[in-house]
Amino acid sequence: MSNDQEFRDELLNLASGLGEVAIDSTIDTELFKDIPIIGSAISLIKIGKSLSDELLLIKIKHFLNQLDIKTPDEIDEFKEKYLKNTDYNRIGSKLLLEINQSTEAKRLEWLANALIAHVDGVIPQHEYLRITEMIKSIGLADVDYLELFREKETVIVSEFDLLDPFFFEQLVYKGFIQHSAFDEGDARSNSSSTEYRLTYPGNLFLQFILKPN
């Protein structure tokens, strides 16, 4: 086996956790060359030959694909909105770090959705930075429980409910939801329950980061 083939095979193994992320992505990275931090990172990575460089480039390409920017006019519009934020270098550095640390394609999709919502003025910077941390912390299994709040303002979980309270408490710990009421039950039924509702960042995450099933 040639060194090039061994390199590619190892890269495929490393990238396997990202799901359906193509090695030979059709995204035109040249469109993004003038975007601070991201453009510079792409240029530097293309010079490098290490596995980590190649894997990061795969992640960046998948992230850029999720932005759904295809033409020079679209990139100009995106760049104009992106540069309106005077702290764009901090945003870009944070974003690149999160892209590099992502191990699933779904998280890269969420990061792209978060950036779109931020540059469109829907999510302010302090909430955007918080949400990028939340993207890193949420378990993929937690998402189904968070989706329960899409149609309901509150969700009540009783002691004998089929819903697993562990996942709700994990979402509380990670800042997506909060306790809104407790019912300790009575001596006859001996059944307690907990009511949960979305936090403000949890609501932003559900509306703008997660796509409806």
HUTA-V728375 format. One record per run of one state. SS is the DSSP state (A for helix, B for strand, O for the rest). FROM is the first residue (numbers start at 1). LEN is the number of residues. Records with the same first field share a line. If there is no record, write none. Layout:
SS: FROM-LEN  FROM-LEN
//
This chain:
O: 1-2  19-10  33-5  48-3  68-4  84-4  102-3  120-5  138-2  148-6  159-6  174-3  184-9  199-1  210-4
A: 3-16  29-4  38-10  51-17  72-12  88-14  105-15  125-13  140-8  165-9  200-10
B: 154-5  177-7  193-6
//
